[in-house]
Amino acid sequence: MNDVIKLLTSHRSVRKFEARELPEGLLETLIKAGQAAATSSHIQAYSVIRVKNPSSLEKLVELTGGQPYVASCSEFLVFCADMKRPLEAAARTGEDVVSGMTEQLLVATVDVSLMAQNVVIAAESEGLGICYIGGIRNNPQAVSELLELPKHVYPVFGMCIGYPAHEPDIKPRLPVDAVLKVDSYRDDETQVAAFDSTMHAYYQSRKGGNKDANWSQNLTPLFNQKLRPHMRDFLIEKGFTMK
Amino acid sequence: MNDVIKLLTSHRSVRKFEARELPEGLLETLIKAGQAAATSSHIQAYSVIRVKNPSSLEKLVELTGGQPYVASCSEFLVFCADMKRPLEAAARTGEDVVSGMTEQLLVATVDVSLMAQNVVIAAESEGLGICYIGGIRNNPQAVSELLELPKHVYPVFGMCIGYPAHEPDIKPRLPVDAVLKVDSYRDDETQVAAFDSTMHAYYQSRKGGNKDANWSQNLTPLFNQKLRPHMRDFLIEKGFTMK
């Protein structure tokens, strides 16, 4: 296993950070590394808001569901799918442009995700730790107002970056043969059952406190209710009308 | 700049591959590196179909718009957003589950993208080249039938992996200060104008043949028509009903 693959497989989310700034210029280097990721038709449908204002950070702690590391990390970034820039660039060539296609929502969501993951790898290669903040979608309208996000731009996730002040365990993943299938889809119920045992054992022995649960049980609260039911109307209001 | 960041910033899409297989076990290592990426609430909402069957590969060349490297690369993978596995796992705990939420479409699309980008970095760290194939969404219904993708699973993109048989130029990216904004969104029309000049110069001088175009002009055909207008109905039919 080469050093890059070792780095990739040593990822864990970091939620406690040293009170320490990034060296001058490093954040820009990380973002450039992010931009080097593949982008659909070179569209680069993303913008990143670096939140520095302390009152905005405090507000974001609250809007993301009370995650204090949003304000205590060294850099808090909001990754946005941005169709405004390419739509306007295309329109400036004098053509009528079409917005709101479902395909455009997918392209922008994938584009910003690939870019963000490169930022993560670059950050971790510099000894930094990160945590994605999906909670940015808890109150996307309020986040959009706070960060003045215009139409055709939506906040996909946040990211905390900083120097780790703890060493969380690496969480197990599904067996590779559940995820990787040959030539056609096949069910993976057997592998999931095995993984439920793996996760139960992990939760019993992990450093951060044991709990009596497995993977399937942990997923249940995500699906036995309508999680973030506002996303549809929010996206439509933002011009991602899913035509 | 450390070696990992050098690797990240040297990415370019590869579309010509040596007729050479990956060493035994490497693909599994790449997928495991992919799985190590962050995943929303540990949901791991992805499956990857490794297409080995030569007649399926030929069919996929056609379905993705006639891209021959889909069949001539060493490994062709179809990355799928997979909500079937977590939905069924949650249902097996005895609860009624909710599917089709827009939020679930986003979570699964982000999850598979983060995972895929880790696969890319792992592959490139081993001297491999890759090309994402968004053309998998040209005919997603036919792709789904070919790969027997069930409900709650949709093909997001393909990926060609293999040993590069050419050395494409690295394509420029938007200026970092267009993408990275502080505290609030601001327009980047000036930076886009500068980038149009950068891209015009790039197209005039690149190895692969010059063309008289800039970034905005290249984007126009993506927006002056309804690109992949079938995606909405296809997703709904697949159980991603965008509620």
Interface residues (C-beta under 8 A of the other chain):
Chain A: M1 N2 D3 V4 I5 L7 L8 T9 S10 H11 S13 L27 E28 T29 I31 K32 A33 Q35 A36 A37 A38 T39 S40 S41 H42 I43 Q44 Y46 S47 V48 I49 R50 V51 K52 N53 S56 C80 R85 P86 L87 E88 A89 A90 A91 R92 T93 E95 D96 V97 V98 S99 M101 T102 E103 Q104 L106 V107 T109 V110 S113 L114 A116 Q117 N118 V120 I121 A122 S125 E126 I130 C131 Y132 G134 R137 L147 E148 L149 P150 V153 V156 F157 I170 K171 R173 L174 V176 A178 V179 L180 K181 V182 D183 S184 Y185 D188 E189 V192 D196 W215 S216 Q217 N218 L219 T220 L222 F223 N224 Q225 K226 L227 R228 P229 M231 R232 L235 M242 K243
Chain B: M1 N2 D3 V4 I5 L7 L8 T9 S10 H11 S13 L27 E28 T29 I31 K32 A33 Q35 A36 A37 A38 T39 S40 S41 H42 I43 Q44 Y46 S47 V48 I49 R50 V51 K52 N53 S56 C80 R85 P86 L87 E88 A89 A90 A91 R92 T93 E95 D96 V97 V98 S99 M101 T102 E103 Q104 L106 V107 T109 V110 S113 L114 A116 Q117 N118 V120 I121 A122 S125 E126 I130 C131 Y132 G134 R137 L147 E148 L149 P150 V153 V156 F157 I170 K171 R173 L174 V176 A178 V179 L180 K181 V182 D183 S184 Y185 R186 D188 E189 V192 D196 W215 S216 Q217 N218 L219 T220 L222 F223 N224 Q225 K226 L227 R228 P229 M231 R232 L235 M242 K243
